[in-house]
Amino acid sequence: MSDREQPAASNAEALDAAAPDADMATLARGGRLNIFGFGLRLAGQIPFLLIAGRIYGAAQLGRFAYAVLVVEFAAQIGALGLRRGLAQLLANAKKPQACIVADALLVAAIGSAIGMAILFAFPKAMYPTTPVGGLDRLLAITVLAISWTDISLAALAYHHDVGATVRARSIVEPWTKSIAAFALSFVPIMVSRGDGLIIAYVLSMVAALVAALIPLARCYGLPHGWKPDLPVAWWTAWRNAPLAAADTVEWASRRIDLAVLGAFLPASFVGIYYAAQQVATLPAKLKTSFEPVLGPAIARKVAAGDRSSIASQLRQVTYWIIAAQLGIALALGIPGRAVMGLVGSAFTGGAAMLSFLLAAEVIAATAVVSESALIYVARTRNMIISLVMLALEGGLAVALILIMRDEGLPLTYQATGPAIALCLALAFASITKSRLLSKTLGQPVSGWRWDLAWATAAGVVVGAAVRLLLPETLQLVIGVPAIMGAFGATLWTKGFTADDRELFTMRKDEVRELREAEDAATARDQVSDDVI
């Protein structure tokens, strides 16, 4: 080998060695921005729950929740798996990426149009136990808005534009919904019929779509030379069928409990459960925070055949997610009665539901992260496991409600049955999917570490003191930060390594993005003040 060739080889080896670190830094950066987005989304979602619970009431909230469940289900099917499958299509692109995105939007438009037509024709699917009238059918138009927003944000995430997701999902969507619901609450008929919640939801989804399409056009430009190609579109839909099924099943696993509850218990309990579910799924956004950056990273590693790096990234991300969700679950679950009391006094009976739903989100972390790789390396087997999990959850939910009913237990107890079933089904999915992925990659993928147990113990000790010594108001003001602080301090000192701390290392470009998001949030707060 010549002297000139040796430095070139050394440089190539150095680049290969640095690549995993660069990928991990990218994952950490995306996670940081989306964790900030989680805080913004939390700030926007809580006002909506307060407005819906205290002004519109549990029954109207339950009716709205079931209708949204059906609409989001239609949107999941209409997207045909492209929310996560788009990264692989872009990685293997043989034509301009703008044309790939246009193909994806065309497929989603066709699938969503079918879903919207069905819901317009049969609105009882959205409102099975109440009369249909007024603006009820309007909710169906959000099917297209939801699927296009998901695909647009997935396309932006492929180029590491996570800020667009933060703006659309954490600022525009929740604050539009909260402001509109509050403004419409001054119209009595909007409250009595619940139309105010429906209009607010429609406006928020359309606003989120606009907030996603604008940066999409700036990033990819117009698809010059693109022509609608239905054969290619349907081939993409057919190829994505297993992925679409996995996406739908993963979504349904968080909704079938609400559907079962609506079939067996009054609408007011559906409303209470929905409120608990909204609080519990806020920390779940931490899990989905990594999807936009993890999916493209895995797609590239799969194309390169680097399975060791895939396993390493999955272990790290799983650990980050479990740690964050476990701390939040303790902080919100231990003072659960006080948390649910924020929505309204009628919702305090949902504290047990909230605790089980928070536990379910922690349990689900391993399954969701494992699935982000399985959809590329074992998508059919992943789909089968997901279907089995869904059937298990639905069967257990019905069985637990009927058993509690036969035992003469109160309705509040019966309402916890679907949440318990969700925990058990997700435990099955996490164990099964992580083992399948570990076997496929030939590498361990579990993100569990025993320092999480020490941190949990610290949080429980502080939480017990909070429950015993503080009134409900102070449990929120003092108790929640105290539990989080005890958990975080123990984890930081006993468990975190240099790689773990990468998640908390802020860089100058990220500070700029966060400031832009803060400015947008400040502007939206001003709009809210003007409305109020």
N, C-alpha and C positions, 0 to 999 in steps of 0.2 A: 504493500500500500504506500502511495506517495505521501510526502509531508503535507501536500495540499489537501489530500483526501481525509487525513486523520482529523484535522480540526472540524471538517464538515460532518464526519461521523459523530464526533464528540458533541457537536451542536445539536444534531438530530436526537442523540440519546438524551441530552439535557431537556430538549423540548418535550420528548415523550414522557420523561420523568415529571416534568412540571405540569403536564396536561391534567392529571387527576386533581392537583392542587387548584388549578384554574377552574376546573368544573365545580369543585367544592365551594370555591369562592363565589362562583356564579349562583349556585344553589342558595348559599347563605345570603347573598345580596337580594335575590328574589324573595326569600323568606322574610328578611328584615322589612322590605318595603310592604309586603302583604300583611305582616304582623302590625305594622303601623296602620294599614288599611283596616285590619280587624278592629283596632281601637276606634277608628272613624265610623265603621259600620255599626259598632256597638252603640256609639253616641247617637247615631241616626235611627237605629232600630228601637231603642228603649222608648223614645217619645211616641213612636207609632203604637207600641204595645200599651202604653199608658192611655193614649187617646182612644184606642179601640176598646180596651177593657173598661175604662171608667166612663166613657161617653156612649159608645155604641152597645156595650154589654156583652156578656159571655155568649148568649144565644146567637146574636148577630155575628160575633167573631167566629163562632163555630161554623155557621152557615158559609161565611166567607172562606174559612180555612178549607172546608171540603171542596168548594168550587175551585180554589187555587190549586189544590192537590190534583184535580182532574186536568186542569189546564197545563200544569207543569209536566204531568205524565205525557200528555199529547206532545208537548214541546220536546221532551226527551226522545220520543219515538221519531218525531219529525227531523231531529238533528242527525239521525242515523249513525250515531257513533263518531261523528266528525269532530266533536269537541276535543276528544283525545286522539282520534285517528288522523287528524290533519297534520300533526307533526311528522308522522312517517311519510305521508304523501309529499310534503314539502322537502323532506330529506332525500327522497328518491325522485325528485322532480326532473322531468325531461323536457319541460317547456317552462316559460316564464312563471315565476311563483304567483304573480298577480292572476294569471289564468287558472292556476290550481285553486286559489282562493275563490275565484268566480265560479268554478265548477262546484266547489263545496257549498257555496251559497245557493246555487241553482238547485242542487239536490235537496238542501234543507227547505227551500221555498216550496218545492213540489210536495215533500212529506208534510210540511206544516199546513199547506193549503188543504190537504186531505183531512188533517186533524181539525182544522177550523170549520170546514164544511160539515163534518159530523157533529161537532158541538153546537153549531148554529141550528142544525136540523133537529138535534135531540138534546136540548138544554137540560132535560131532566137528569142527564148524566152528571151535570155539575151540581144540581140542586135536587137530589132524589127525595128528600123528605119535606120540602117546602114548595109553595106555589112559585111559578116562574112568571116574571113580569118586569115592567120598568126597564132598567138598563142591564138586566141580568145577562143577556146574550153578548153584551159588549165585551165581556171578559175573554171571549174566545179569540179575539184579534191578537191577544198577547202571545199566542202560540208562536207566531212567526217572529215577533220581537224577541222572545226569549231564545229561540234557537239561533237566530242570526247574531244576537249579542254574544252568545257562547262561542260561536265559530269565529267571529271577528276578534274576540279577545284571545282565543287560542292561536290565531294567526299572528297577532302582535307579540304574544309570549314567545313564539318561535324565534323572534329576533330580540328577545330579552326586554321587551317593552312591558314591564310589569306595572309601571305607573298608570297605564291605561286601565288596567283592571281595578286598581285602587280608586281611580277617579270614577269609573262607571259603577262599580258594585258597592263601593264603600262611601261615596259622597253623593253622587247624583241619584242613584236608585233609592236608598233609604230616606234621604232628606226630602226628595220629591214626594214620596209616599206619605211621610209624616206631615209635611206642610199642607198637602192637598186634603188629607183626612181631617186635619184640624179646621181648615177653612170651610170645608163642606159640612162640618158638624153644626154650623150656625143655621143650616137649612133643615128644619124639623123632619121633612119627608125623607131626606137623605139618611137621617139617623134611624128613623122608624123602619125603613125598608132595608137599610144597610147598603144603599146605593153609593153612599159616600166612600165606603171602603173599596168598592169595586172600581169606581172612577179613579180613586187615588192609586190603586194598583196598576190600572191601565196606563195612567200618566207616568208612573215611575218606570215601567218597563219600556215605554216608548222613549223616555228621556235617556235611559241607560243605553238603548240601541243607538241613539244619535251620538252619545258620548263615546261609543265604541267605533262607529263608522267613520267619524272624522279622523281620528289617528290612523285608522286602517287605510284610508285613502292617502294620507300623507306618507305612510310607511311603504306601501306597495305601489301606489299610483294606480292609474286606470289600466285595465287589462287590454292593452292595445292588440288588435288582431284576434281577440277572443271571440268565438262564436259558440252559441249554445250547442252542446253536443250531448243529446239525450242518451245515446248508447253508452258513452263514457260515464255519464252521470249515473245511469242505472247499474253499470258495472261497478262503480265505486260504492253504490248503495248495497249491492249484493255482497261485495267483498267485505264491507264493514258490518254485515249482519251480526256476526258473533260479538263484535265490539259494541254495536248498538244494543244488543241484548244485555251485555255486561253493564253498560252505562245505565240502561233502564232498570235493571235489577238492583244495582247499587243505589239508584235514586229511590226505587220502590221500597227498599229495605228501610228507608227512613220515613216512608209514608203509609205503608200497609198497616202499621199500628194505628194510625189515625183513621184509616178506612174501616178497620175492624171495629174500632171504638164507635164510629158513627153508625155502624149497623146494629149495635147492641145497647148503646146508652144514649140518653137525651143530648140534644145539641149543646146545652150548656156545658156538659162534660167534655165535649169535643173542643169547645172554646177554651176551657181551662187547660186541656192537654196541649192544644195548639200553642198557647202562651208559654207553657213549660218547654215545649219543643223548640220554640223560637229562641228562648234563652239558652237552651242546651246546644243548639246548632250554631250559636255564635262562636264558641271555641272550636267547633268543627271547621270553621273557615280557616283556622290555622292549618288544618290538614290539607285543605284544598289550596292553601296559599302556595304550596310547593309544586302543585300539579303543572302550572304553566311553564315552570323552568325545569322540573324534573322530567317531564315527558320528552321534550326535545333532547335533553342530555342523554336519556336512555336510548332514544331512537338513533342517535349518532353512535353510541357505544355498541348497539346491536349491529348496526351496519359495519362497524369496524371489527366485530367479533371479540370485543374486550369485555368478557363476562366478569372478570375479577373486579374491574372498576365499577361495573353496575352494582355488584353486591356491596362493595364498600360504600357507595353513595346511598344505597337503600338503607344500610345499617345506620348511617349517620343521620339521615333525614328522619327515619323512624324514631330514633332516640330523641331528636329535637321535638318531634311532634308529641310523643308520649309525655315528655317532661313538661311541655307547655300546657297540654290539655289536662294532665293530672293536677297541676297546680291550680288551674282555673276551676276544675271540677270540685276540688276541695273548698276553694274560696266561695263558690256559689252554692255548693250542695250542703255544706254544714249549716249555714244560716238560710236554708232553702225557704223556710216559711216567710222570713223577712223579705227575701228576694221576690217571691210570688206576690206578697202583699203590696209591692210597688204597683202591680198591674191593677189591683183592686181587692177589696176585702173578700169578694166572692171567689178569689183565685188562690187563697191561702191553703185550701185543701189539696192543691197540686204540688205540695212540697215533696211528697214521696215520688210522684211522677218525675219531677225534676231531678231528684237524686239518681234514679235508675237511668234516666236519659243521659245524664252527664257521664255516668259510669259506662254506658254503651258507647259513647264517643271515644273514650279512652281505649276501650277494648277494640274498637274498629280500626284504630290507627294502623296496626300491623297488616290487616287485610287490605286496606285501601292503598298503602304504599306498595305492598307486594303486587297488587293488581296493576299498578302503573307499569310494572315490568312484564307481568304475565300477558298483558294484551299484545305484546310484541313477540314473546317466545312460546306461549302456550295458550292462545286466546280461546280455543274451543274448550279445553279442559277448565279454564278459568270460568267460562260461561256456564258450564255444567255445575261447578261448585256454587256459583252464584244463584242458579235456579234452585238447587237443593236448599241453600240457605233461606231463600225467599219462602219456599214451601214450608220449611221448618218453622220460620217465624210466624207465618200466618196460622199454621196449625196450632202452635203453642199459644198464640194470642187468644184464639177462640176457645181452646181448651181451658186456659186459666180463668177466663171470664166465666165460663159455664160452671167450672168447679167452685169458684167463689160464690156464684149465684146459688148453687145448690146448698152451699154451707150457710147461706143466709147472711153473708157479709155485706156491709154497706156498699153503696154505689161507688163511693170514693175509693174503697179497697179494690173493687172490681176494675176501676179505671187504671190501676197500676199493672194489670195483667199484660197488656200489649208492650209496656216498657220492659217488664221482666223478660218477656219472650224475645224482645229485640236484643237484650244483653246476651242471652243464651245463644241465639242464632249467630250473632256477630263473633262470639267466642269460637264457635265451630268454624266460621269462615276464616278467622285470623289464623287459627292453628293449621287448617287444611291448606290454605293458600301459601302461607309462609313455608310449609314443608314441601309443597309442590315446587315452589320457586327455588328453594335451596337445592333440591334434587336436580332441577333443570340446569341451574347455573354451576352446580358443583361447589358452591360456596355457602357459608352460613349467612343468613339475611336478617336474623332477629336483632332488633334494636334495644332489647331489654337489658338493663344493667342494675345491679343490686343497690347502687347508690340511690335509685329511685325509691326503694323501700325506706331508706333512712330519711329521705326528704318527706315522704308521705307521713311517716311517724311524727316528724316535727310539726307538720301541718295539722295533723289530727289532734295533737296535744294542745296546740294553740287554739284550734277550733273548738275543742271541748270547753276550754276556759271562756271563750267568747260566748258560746251558747248558755253556759251556766251563770255568767256574771253580768252580761250586758243586755239591756232591752233591745227590741228588734231594730229600732232606728240606729242605735250605736253599733249593732252587729254589722250593718251595712257600711257605716261611715268609718268605723275603726276596725271591726272584725275582718272584713274582706281583705283590706291591705295587710293586716297583721298575719293572716293565714298565708297569703301569697309571699310575704316577706320571709316568714319562717321557712317555707318550702324552698324558695329561691336561694336563700342564704345557705341552707344546708347543701343544696345541690351544687352551688357555685364552689363551695369550699371542699366538699367531699367527693364530688364526682366529675366536674367539668375538666376536660383536657384542653389543650391548645386548639384542636380542631373544633371542639364544642363552642369555645369562646369566639370563634370566627363569626358565629351568628350575630354577635353583639358588637362587632367591630365596624363602626360607621365610617364611611369614606366621603370625601368632599362631594363627589358627583351625586351620592345618595342624599346628602344633606340638602343639595339644591332641589332634588326631586321632592323631598319631603316638604321643603318650604313652599314649593309650588302647590302641593296638595293642601297644605295648611292655609294658603291664601285662598284657594278655592273653597275650602270649608268655611273660612271667615266670611267670604262673600255670601255663601248660602245661609249662614247664620243670620246675616243682615237681612236677607230676604225673609227669613222666618220671623225676625223681630217685626218687620214691616207688616207682615200678614197678621201677627198677633195684635 
